[in-house]
Amino acid sequence: MNLTLVILISILVVWMLAAGWCGLMRRYGGFVLVLLAGLALNWAWMIWGLGAKPLERPVFMAQAAATGYAVCAFLTGWLAGRITRELRANRPD
């Protein structure tokens, strides 16, 4: 694996962890900011890194996929937070 690929995968992992943390802590505004930052980075990579045109179909498909990844990470974090809060609320003292 070359260094560029390692960096891109690392950024994706950090971005998805940030989206999941926003879901876990119920930070909806934070999720919107994380989503927009990730989409901007993805768009910049597609345009300047890969030389795509801004309005090409593959750019839109990559943005839709990134949005889907972020929403899934957010919902996974939200579900984990909900389960954790329910278990803590129903724990006998």
VOLUM-125305 format. One record per atom (N, C-alpha, C, O): residue number from 1; chain; y, z, x negated. Coordinates in steps of 0.2 Angstrom, whole numbers, plus 2048, in hexadecimal, padded with zeros to 3 digits. Example, Ala and Ser with C-alpha at 12.3 -4.5 7.8 and 13.67 -1.06 7.14 Angstrom:
{1; 'A'; {7E4; 827; 7BE}}
{1; 'A'; {7EA; 827; 7C2}}
{1; 'A'; {7F0; 827; 7BE}}
{1; 'A'; {7EF; 82A; 7B9}}
{2; 'A'; {7F5; 823; 7C0}}
{2; 'A'; {7FB; 824; 7BC}}
{2; 'A'; {800; 827; 7C0}}
{2; 'A'; {806; 828; 7BD}}
END
This chain:
{1; 'A'; {7FA; 800; 7FC}}
{1; 'A'; {800; 800; 800}}
{1; 'A'; {806; 800; 7FC}}
{1; 'A'; {807; 804; 7F7}}
{2; 'A'; {80B; 7FC; 7FD}}
{2; 'A'; {811; 7FC; 7F9}}
{2; 'A'; {816; 801; 7FB}}
{2; 'A'; {815; 804; 801}}
{3; 'A'; {81B; 802; 7F7}}
{3; 'A'; {820; 807; 7F9}}
{3; 'A'; {824; 806; 7FF}}
{3; 'A'; {825; 80B; 803}}
{4; 'A'; {826; 800; 801}}
{4; 'A'; {829; 7FF; 807}}
{4; 'A'; {825; 801; 80D}}
{4; 'A'; {828; 804; 812}}
{5; 'A'; {81F; 7FF; 80D}}
{5; 'A'; {81B; 801; 813}}
{5; 'A'; {81A; 808; 813}}
{5; 'A'; {81A; 80B; 819}}
{6; 'A'; {819; 80C; 80E}}
{6; 'A'; {819; 813; 80E}}
{6; 'A'; {81F; 816; 811}}
{6; 'A'; {81F; 81B; 815}}
{7; 'A'; {825; 814; 80F}}
{7; 'A'; {82B; 816; 811}}
{7; 'A'; {82C; 815; 819}}
{7; 'A'; {82E; 819; 81C}}
{8; 'A'; {82A; 80F; 81B}}
{8; 'A'; {82B; 80D; 822}}
{8; 'A'; {826; 811; 826}}
{8; 'A'; {828; 814; 82C}}
{9; 'A'; {820; 812; 824}}
{9; 'A'; {81C; 817; 828}}
{9; 'A'; {81E; 81E; 828}}
{9; 'A'; {81D; 821; 82D}}
{10; 'A'; {821; 820; 823}}
{10; 'A'; {823; 827; 822}}
{10; 'A'; {829; 828; 827}}
{10; 'A'; {82A; 82D; 82A}}
{11; 'A'; {82E; 823; 827}}
{11; 'A'; {833; 823; 82C}}
{11; 'A'; {831; 823; 833}}
{11; 'A'; {833; 827; 837}}
{12; 'A'; {82C; 81F; 835}}
{12; 'A'; {829; 81F; 83B}}
{12; 'A'; {826; 826; 83D}}
{12; 'A'; {827; 828; 843}}
{13; 'A'; {822; 829; 839}}
{13; 'A'; {81F; 830; 83A}}
{13; 'A'; {825; 835; 83B}}
{13; 'A'; {824; 839; 840}}
{14; 'A'; {82A; 835; 837}}
{14; 'A'; {82F; 83A; 838}}
{14; 'A'; {833; 839; 83F}}
{14; 'A'; {834; 83D; 842}}
{15; 'A'; {834; 832; 840}}
{15; 'A'; {837; 831; 847}}
{15; 'A'; {833; 833; 84D}}
{15; 'A'; {836; 835; 852}}
{16; 'A'; {82C; 832; 84C}}
{16; 'A'; {828; 834; 852}}
{16; 'A'; {828; 83B; 852}}
{16; 'A'; {827; 83E; 858}}
{17; 'A'; {827; 83F; 84D}}
{17; 'A'; {828; 846; 84D}}
{17; 'A'; {82E; 849; 850}}
{17; 'A'; {82E; 84E; 854}}
{18; 'A'; {834; 846; 84E}}
{18; 'A'; {83A; 848; 851}}
{18; 'A'; {83A; 847; 859}}
{18; 'A'; {83C; 84B; 85D}}
{19; 'A'; {837; 841; 85B}}
{19; 'A'; {837; 840; 862}}
{19; 'A'; {832; 845; 866}}
{19; 'A'; {834; 847; 86B}}
{20; 'A'; {82D; 846; 862}}
{20; 'A'; {828; 84B; 865}}
{20; 'A'; {82B; 852; 865}}
{20; 'A'; {82A; 856; 86A}}
{21; 'A'; {82F; 854; 860}}
{21; 'A'; {832; 85B; 860}}
{21; 'A'; {837; 85B; 866}}
{21; 'A'; {838; 860; 869}}
{22; 'A'; {83B; 855; 867}}
{22; 'A'; {840; 855; 86D}}
{22; 'A'; {83C; 857; 873}}
{22; 'A'; {83F; 85A; 878}}
{23; 'A'; {836; 854; 874}}
{23; 'A'; {832; 855; 87A}}
{23; 'A'; {830; 85C; 87B}}
{23; 'A'; {830; 85F; 880}}
{24; 'A'; {82E; 85F; 875}}
{24; 'A'; {82B; 866; 875}}
{24; 'A'; {831; 86B; 877}}
{24; 'A'; {82F; 86F; 87A}}
{25; 'A'; {837; 86A; 874}}
{25; 'A'; {83C; 86E; 876}}
{25; 'A'; {840; 86C; 87C}}
{25; 'A'; {845; 86F; 87D}}
{26; 'A'; {83E; 867; 87F}}
{26; 'A'; {842; 864; 885}}
{26; 'A'; {849; 863; 883}}
{26; 'A'; {84E; 865; 887}}
{27; 'A'; {84A; 85F; 87E}}
{27; 'A'; {851; 85D; 87C}}
{27; 'A'; {852; 855; 87D}}
{27; 'A'; {850; 851; 879}}
{28; 'A'; {854; 854; 883}}
{28; 'A'; {854; 84D; 886}}
{28; 'A'; {85A; 849; 883}}
{28; 'A'; {859; 843; 881}}
{29; 'A'; {85F; 84C; 882}}
{29; 'A'; {865; 849; 87E}}
{29; 'A'; {863; 848; 877}}
{29; 'A'; {865; 842; 874}}
{30; 'A'; {85F; 84C; 874}}
{30; 'A'; {85D; 84B; 86D}}
{30; 'A'; {858; 845; 86C}}
{30; 'A'; {858; 841; 868}}
{31; 'A'; {854; 845; 872}}
{31; 'A'; {84F; 83F; 872}}
{31; 'A'; {853; 838; 872}}
{31; 'A'; {851; 834; 86F}}
{32; 'A'; {858; 838; 876}}
{32; 'A'; {85C; 832; 877}}
{32; 'A'; {85F; 830; 870}}
{32; 'A'; {85F; 82A; 86E}}
{33; 'A'; {862; 835; 86C}}
{33; 'A'; {864; 834; 866}}
{33; 'A'; {85F; 832; 861}}
{33; 'A'; {860; 82D; 85D}}
{34; 'A'; {859; 835; 861}}
{34; 'A'; {854; 833; 85D}}
{34; 'A'; {851; 82C; 85E}}
{34; 'A'; {850; 828; 85A}}
{35; 'A'; {851; 82A; 865}}
{35; 'A'; {84F; 824; 867}}
{35; 'A'; {854; 81E; 865}}
{35; 'A'; {852; 819; 862}}
{36; 'A'; {85A; 820; 866}}
{36; 'A'; {85F; 81B; 864}}
{36; 'A'; {85F; 81A; 85C}}
{36; 'A'; {860; 814; 85A}}
{37; 'A'; {85F; 81F; 858}}
{37; 'A'; {85F; 81F; 851}}
{37; 'A'; {859; 81B; 84F}}
{37; 'A'; {859; 816; 84A}}
{38; 'A'; {853; 81C; 852}}
{38; 'A'; {84D; 818; 850}}
{38; 'A'; {84D; 811; 852}}
{38; 'A'; {84B; 80D; 84E}}
{39; 'A'; {850; 80F; 857}}
{39; 'A'; {851; 808; 859}}
{39; 'A'; {856; 805; 855}}
{39; 'A'; {855; 7FF; 853}}
{40; 'A'; {85B; 808; 853}}
{40; 'A'; {860; 805; 84E}}
{40; 'A'; {85D; 804; 847}}
{40; 'A'; {85E; 7FE; 844}}
{41; 'A'; {859; 809; 845}}
{41; 'A'; {855; 807; 83E}}
{41; 'A'; {850; 802; 83F}}
{41; 'A'; {84F; 7FE; 83B}}
{42; 'A'; {84C; 801; 845}}
{42; 'A'; {848; 7FC; 846}}
{42; 'A'; {84B; 7F5; 846}}
{42; 'A'; {849; 7F0; 843}}
{43; 'A'; {851; 7F5; 84A}}
{43; 'A'; {854; 7EF; 84A}}
{43; 'A'; {857; 7ED; 844}}
{43; 'A'; {857; 7E7; 842}}
{44; 'A'; {85A; 7F1; 840}}
{44; 'A'; {85C; 7F0; 839}}
{44; 'A'; {857; 7ED; 834}}
{44; 'A'; {858; 7E8; 831}}
{45; 'A'; {851; 7F0; 835}}
{45; 'A'; {84B; 7EE; 831}}
{45; 'A'; {849; 7E7; 833}}
{45; 'A'; {848; 7E2; 82E}}
{46; 'A'; {849; 7E6; 839}}
{46; 'A'; {847; 7DF; 83C}}
{46; 'A'; {84C; 7DA; 83A}}
{46; 'A'; {84A; 7D4; 838}}
{47; 'A'; {852; 7DB; 83A}}
{47; 'A'; {858; 7D6; 839}}
{47; 'A'; {858; 7D5; 831}}
{47; 'A'; {858; 7CF; 82F}}
{48; 'A'; {85A; 7DB; 82D}}
{48; 'A'; {85B; 7DA; 826}}
{48; 'A'; {855; 7DA; 822}}
{48; 'A'; {855; 7D7; 81D}}
{49; 'A'; {850; 7DE; 824}}
{49; 'A'; {84A; 7DE; 820}}
{49; 'A'; {845; 7D8; 820}}
{49; 'A'; {843; 7D6; 81C}}
{50; 'A'; {845; 7D6; 827}}
{50; 'A'; {840; 7D1; 828}}
{50; 'A'; {843; 7CA; 829}}
{50; 'A'; {840; 7C5; 82A}}
{51; 'A'; {84A; 7CA; 82A}}
{51; 'A'; {84E; 7C4; 82B}}
{51; 'A'; {84D; 7C1; 832}}
{51; 'A'; {84E; 7BB; 833}}
{52; 'A'; {84C; 7C5; 837}}
{52; 'A'; {84B; 7C3; 83E}}
{52; 'A'; {852; 7C2; 841}}
{52; 'A'; {857; 7C5; 83F}}
{53; 'A'; {852; 7BE; 846}}
{53; 'A'; {859; 7BD; 84A}}
{53; 'A'; {859; 7C2; 84F}}
{53; 'A'; {854; 7C5; 851}}
{54; 'A'; {85F; 7C5; 850}}
{54; 'A'; {860; 7CB; 854}}
{54; 'A'; {85D; 7CA; 85C}}
{54; 'A'; {85B; 7CF; 85E}}
{55; 'A'; {85D; 7C4; 85E}}
{55; 'A'; {85B; 7C3; 865}}
{55; 'A'; {855; 7BF; 866}}
{55; 'A'; {853; 7BC; 86B}}
{56; 'A'; {850; 7C0; 861}}
{56; 'A'; {84A; 7BD; 861}}
{56; 'A'; {845; 7C1; 865}}
{56; 'A'; {846; 7C7; 866}}
{57; 'A'; {840; 7BE; 868}}
{57; 'A'; {83B; 7C2; 86C}}
{57; 'A'; {837; 7C7; 868}}
{57; 'A'; {836; 7CC; 86A}}
{58; 'A'; {835; 7C6; 862}}
{58; 'A'; {832; 7CB; 85E}}
{58; 'A'; {836; 7D1; 85D}}
{58; 'A'; {833; 7D7; 85C}}
{59; 'A'; {83D; 7D0; 85C}}
{59; 'A'; {841; 7D6; 85B}}
{59; 'A'; {841; 7DA; 862}}
{59; 'A'; {840; 7E0; 861}}
{60; 'A'; {841; 7D7; 867}}
{60; 'A'; {841; 7DB; 86E}}
{60; 'A'; {83A; 7DE; 86F}}
{60; 'A'; {83A; 7E4; 871}}
{61; 'A'; {835; 7DB; 86D}}
{61; 'A'; {82E; 7DE; 86D}}
{61; 'A'; {82D; 7E4; 869}}
{61; 'A'; {82A; 7E9; 86B}}
{62; 'A'; {830; 7E3; 863}}
{62; 'A'; {830; 7E9; 85E}}
{62; 'A'; {834; 7EF; 861}}
{62; 'A'; {832; 7F4; 860}}
{63; 'A'; {839; 7ED; 864}}
{63; 'A'; {83E; 7F3; 867}}
{63; 'A'; {83A; 7F6; 86D}}
{63; 'A'; {83A; 7FC; 86D}}
{64; 'A'; {837; 7F2; 871}}
{64; 'A'; {833; 7F5; 876}}
{64; 'A'; {82D; 7F9; 874}}
{64; 'A'; {82C; 7FE; 877}}
{65; 'A'; {82A; 7F7; 86F}}
{65; 'A'; {824; 7FB; 86C}}
{65; 'A'; {827; 801; 869}}
{65; 'A'; {824; 806; 86A}}
{66; 'A'; {82C; 801; 865}}
{66; 'A'; {82F; 807; 863}}
{66; 'A'; {831; 80C; 868}}
{66; 'A'; {830; 812; 867}}
{67; 'A'; {834; 809; 86D}}
{67; 'A'; {836; 80D; 873}}
{67; 'A'; {830; 811; 876}}
{67; 'A'; {830; 817; 878}}
{68; 'A'; {82A; 80D; 877}}
{68; 'A'; {824; 810; 879}}
{68; 'A'; {821; 815; 875}}
{68; 'A'; {81F; 81A; 877}}
{69; 'A'; {821; 814; 86E}}
{69; 'A'; {81F; 819; 86A}}
{69; 'A'; {823; 820; 86A}}
{69; 'A'; {820; 825; 86B}}
{70; 'A'; {82A; 81F; 86B}}
{70; 'A'; {82E; 825; 86C}}
{70; 'A'; {82D; 828; 872}}
{70; 'A'; {82D; 82F; 872}}
{71; 'A'; {82C; 825; 878}}
{71; 'A'; {82B; 828; 87E}}
{71; 'A'; {824; 82C; 87E}}
{71; 'A'; {824; 831; 881}}
{72; 'A'; {81F; 828; 87B}}
{72; 'A'; {819; 82C; 87B}}
{72; 'A'; {819; 832; 877}}
{72; 'A'; {816; 837; 878}}
{73; 'A'; {81D; 832; 871}}
{73; 'A'; {81D; 838; 86D}}
{73; 'A'; {821; 83D; 870}}
{73; 'A'; {81F; 843; 870}}
{74; 'A'; {826; 83B; 874}}
{74; 'A'; {82A; 840; 878}}
{74; 'A'; {826; 843; 87D}}
{74; 'A'; {826; 849; 87E}}
{75; 'A'; {822; 83F; 881}}
{75; 'A'; {81E; 842; 886}}
{75; 'A'; {819; 846; 884}}
{75; 'A'; {817; 84B; 887}}
{76; 'A'; {816; 845; 87E}}
{76; 'A'; {811; 849; 87B}}
{76; 'A'; {813; 850; 879}}
{76; 'A'; {810; 855; 87B}}
{77; 'A'; {819; 850; 876}}
{77; 'A'; {81D; 856; 875}}
{77; 'A'; {81E; 85A; 87B}}
{77; 'A'; {81E; 860; 87B}}
{78; 'A'; {821; 856; 880}}
{78; 'A'; {823; 85A; 886}}
{78; 'A'; {81D; 85D; 889}}
{78; 'A'; {81D; 863; 88C}}
{79; 'A'; {817; 859; 889}}
{79; 'A'; {811; 85C; 88C}}
{79; 'A'; {80E; 862; 888}}
{79; 'A'; {80C; 867; 88B}}
{80; 'A'; {80F; 862; 882}}
{80; 'A'; {80C; 867; 87D}}
{80; 'A'; {811; 86D; 87F}}
{80; 'A'; {80E; 873; 87F}}
{81; 'A'; {817; 86C; 87F}}
{81; 'A'; {81C; 872; 881}}
{81; 'A'; {81B; 875; 888}}
{81; 'A'; {81B; 87B; 888}}
{82; 'A'; {819; 871; 88C}}
{82; 'A'; {818; 873; 893}}
{82; 'A'; {812; 877; 893}}
{82; 'A'; {812; 87D; 896}}
{83; 'A'; {80C; 875; 890}}
{83; 'A'; {806; 879; 890}}
{83; 'A'; {807; 87F; 88C}}
{83; 'A'; {805; 885; 88E}}
{84; 'A'; {80B; 87F; 887}}
{84; 'A'; {80C; 885; 883}}
{84; 'A'; {810; 88A; 887}}
{84; 'A'; {80E; 890; 887}}
{85; 'A'; {815; 888; 88A}}
{85; 'A'; {819; 88D; 88E}}
{85; 'A'; {815; 890; 894}}
{85; 'A'; {816; 895; 896}}
{86; 'A'; {811; 88C; 897}}
{86; 'A'; {80D; 88E; 89D}}
{86; 'A'; {808; 893; 89A}}
{86; 'A'; {807; 899; 89D}}
{87; 'A'; {805; 892; 894}}
{87; 'A'; {800; 897; 892}}
{87; 'A'; {804; 89D; 890}}
{87; 'A'; {801; 8A3; 891}}
{88; 'A'; {809; 89D; 88D}}
{88; 'A'; {80D; 8A3; 88B}}
{88; 'A'; {80F; 8A7; 891}}
{88; 'A'; {80F; 8AD; 891}}
{89; 'A'; {811; 8A3; 897}}
{89; 'A'; {814; 8A7; 89D}}
{89; 'A'; {80E; 8AA; 8A0}}
{89; 'A'; {80F; 8AF; 8A4}}
{90; 'A'; {808; 8A7; 8A0}}
{90; 'A'; {802; 8AA; 8A3}}
{90; 'A'; {7FE; 8AF; 89F}}
{90; 'A'; {7F8; 8B1; 8A1}}
{91; 'A'; {800; 8B0; 899}}
{91; 'A'; {7FC; 8B5; 895}}
{91; 'A'; {7FC; 8BC; 897}}
{91; 'A'; {802; 8BE; 899}}
{92; 'A'; {7F7; 8BF; 898}}
{92; 'A'; {7F7; 8C6; 89A}}
{92; 'A'; {7FA; 8CB; 894}}
{92; 'A'; {7F8; 8C9; 88E}}
{93; 'A'; {7FD; 8CF; 896}}
{93; 'A'; {800; 8D4; 891}}
{93; 'A'; {7FC; 8DA; 88F}}
{93; 'A'; {7FE; 8DE; 88B}}
END
